[in-house]
Amino acid sequence: MGEFWPVPEALSYLAGGWRVERVVRDLGDGSEGAFRGATAFTPLSGGGLLHRETGDFTWHGVTRPAERTLRFVPGPQAGTADVRFADGRPFHSLDLRTGRHIADHPCSADLYRGEFTVADADHWRTVWRVGGPAKDLLLVTDYTRETA
């Protein structure tokens, strides 16, 4: 991705449905997997968006259903968001006002570092690097807005 596309209001931008394609690489042993599915950002009562991702994840030749749920709530500054796990625990901040954001999430002995980039009104990407004693992963996810 070259130029970044500024997003003045993250929650408004994300609202709706997105196709998802993710490549997962284990940098330690070279294994590669893929997730294909959809993400829906729907309104939460009280403000924010519920993020529900569903699809199929293939790892070592085996495909299984996979899903995750996150909550995107208004952040401390206008146009930003705080991302939380389904149970309300904090995950990371999200500020797309420049079209690019870096977020860290420490998890036990591992560090998750995410880069969020927006290409245009209908395409954005996340790149998560996960490092620690037991993990050395790279997750690249491309989102494409679903059209009616």
N, C-alpha and C positions, 0 to 999 in steps of 0.2 A: 504494500500500500504506500503510495507516495504522499500526496497532499491529504491533510485531515480536514474533515467537514465539521465546523463548529455546530454544537447543539445547545441552544440557549436554555432548554428545559428538558432534562433527561427523561423524566417520567412521561411527558407527552410524546417524546420521540419513540420510546420503547413500547408504548401501548399498542396492543393488537397482536396479530399472529406472525410468526417467523418460521421459516424452514431452517433447520440446523444441520450442519455437517461438521463433525469434529474428528480430528486425527489425534491419536494418543500414541506417543513414542516413549518407550522405556529406554533412556539413553545409556543405561547400564548394560543391558544385554541385547539391545537392538530390536526388541519386539515392537510390533506396531499393531494398533487396533483402530477401529472406527466406530463412531456413533452417527446414526442418521435418524432424524426425527423432526419434531416440531416443538416450538415454545409458544405459549400463550401468556401474554401479560394482561391480566384482567383487573378491574378496579377492586381495591380492598375497602371495606367499610371503615370509615375514619381517615381515609386518604392513603395514597400509595397504590402499588400494584402487586398482585400475586403472580409470581413467575412459576409456571408449571411446564416442565420439559418432559416429553415422553418420546420414546423411540426404541431402536434396537442397537445394542452395542455388541460388536464382534471383537473377540480377543482370543488369540491362539486358535483361530478357526471355528470357534464356538460363538453362535449368535444367541443373545438373550434379550428379553425386554429390559429396559432401563428407564428410570424416571428420577426427577428431583424437583423439589419445591423450594423456592426462596421468596422472601418478601423484600420489595423495594419500597422504602418509605422516604418521604421528603427529608432532605439533608439539612444541615445547619445553615447553608447559604442558598439563596434563590437559585433554582435550576439544577441543584445537586440532589443526590440520593444517598441514603445509607442502605446497604444490602445486608439482610439478615437471613439466617437459616430459618427453616420453617418453624422451629420452636422459639424464635425470637432472639437467639444469641447473635451478637454482631459478627459479620463476615468481613466486609470492607466498605470503604467509601466509594462514591462514583461521581466524578465531575467531568462531564463531556463538553463543557463550554468552549474548549479549544479544539475539540474533536479527538483528543487523546488524553488518557489518564493512566497512571501507574498506581497500583494498590498492592499492599502487602497484607498477608494473613499468616501469623505464626500459629502452628498447630502442633502441639507437643514439641518434638525435636525437629520438626520439618518447617520450612518456610515456603509459603505459596506467594509468588510474585506475579501479578497479573498486569498485562498491558491491554488497554481497551482503545481501539481506534475506529473512527467512523469515516467511511468512504463517501457516503452520500445519504440521501433520504431513505434509501432502501437496503443499505448494506453496512454492516459493522462486523468487527472481529475482536475476539479475545485470544490472547496468548498467555497461558499460565505456565510458569516454570516452577516445578516442585522439587525442592532439594532437601536432603536430610540423610540421616544414617541409613535408612532403609528405602529411600525413594530418590530417583533421579529421572523425573518425567518432564515431558513437554506436551502440552495440550493446546492445539490450535483449533479454534472454533469459528466458523463463518456463519453469519446470520443473513438471511435474505427475506425481506418483507413479503408476506403472502399477499397476493393481489386478489381482489374480489372477482 
